[in-house]
Amino acid sequence: MSEIDVRLADMGLTLPPPFTLPAGLRLPFDAVQVDGTRVFFSGHGPQGADGLMAPPFGKLGTNLTVAEGYQSARLVALSVLASLKRSIGDLDRIRRWHRIFGMVNSAPGFIEQPNVINGFSDLIIALYGPQRGAHTRSAVGMAELPFNIPVEVEGELSLFP
């Protein structure tokens, strides 16, 4: 068992199975793309243990609280980690998290996107530590996200050679 797998287990967290596509949805792109030691991951949303998009759904600032958004962002981190593990095999291969672009389904006037995306960042830093897990980041509000999910995150990291 890898070091990151042990940390996840110690935190009582499990990685979800592959994303179950809703009927009629086609995704003609890679969820994870590896180019040498560089890894890019496409936008991921919150997933449940069943592989489906995880509730709650809606906009931060009207339907959802910052605390609910934070938890959704944690689920997004688990979804990303699961995709990475399927692609690279061992999460310990990650040398450094570099860039995170966090998108929050925001009602007009909602300005706490950074507090929501902290759910993603806090989990990655807890798992990888400040040397490997700290990353550059944007946290922005969006008028809509696919299927009314509250959070979507994409980013870039590097692997040990």
Disulfide bonds with the S-S distance in Angstrom:
none
